[in-house]
């Protein structure tokens, strides 16, 4: 009869499990942020009274929005998120507030970079659109920060002996 290995007898070293936890938490946080952004983009298009979208068209639009938004989040948030993940893992910070603030700051930086990259500062984008996009990115950042904390941040710094 064999017994199941305990955590201290596991075949995976601690740092591999930590890497798996951090990478999985980051990717899931990006996916959840993509869902939030996809909802912000899809709901106005579908709920427009003049819209003639069928249910299948609306579902396709939602899937496309979520996929594109997830790719957008992964691309724009990689460097600031990696820096914050490194700092929180190194100092073993497990506070939920820190991860919410990190998500908010990361999404704000991503929003500013996307505005500068797209050149919208040269075209005098209406303030209403900027407010909506800013709110969307802040909500997505908060949700992503909470998701990362729930998956990986609660156990930050446990790779040490």
Secondary structure by P-SEA (a helix, b strand, c coil): cccccccccccccaaaaaaaaaaaaaaaaaaaaaaaaaaaacccccccccccccaaaaaaaaaaaaaaaaaaaaaaaaaaaaaaaaaaaaaccccaaaaaaaaaaaaaaaaaaaaaaaccccccccaaaaaaaaaaaaaaaaaaaaaaaaccccccccccc
